[in-house]
Amino acid sequence: MFVLEEHRGKGMGRTLIEDLGQHMFFEGVDRFRFFCNKPAVEFYSKLGFSYQGESKSGLPFVYCERDSLKSIKDEKQLAKLYKVY
């Protein structure tokens, strides 16, 4: 998943990751791990992900723990969407 270059800087990527992270948190997911391209490491770091090194193929590996997923967006608003309350 990625945002086309001409649409970057408009908050689309942040919104996608925040919404996905909240959904995963409410579903009980403990970690969100994935590979990304090297220029994206800084972007994901700003969202609470931590750089873990590179894969055998040279792609950076990043992940976020469950507590970090919870804090991404307003919990009460999302709880209504996911009918947690």
FENLINBEL-V893106 format. One line per field, one symbol per residue. phi: phi as a letter, one per 40 degrees, with the letter a starting at -180 (. if undefined). A space follows every 10 residues. Layout:
phi: ???
//
This chain:
phi: .abddcbcgb gccdcdcccc ccdccccgcc abbacacdcc dcdcccchcb cbhbcccgcc bbabcddccc ccbccccccc ccfcc
//
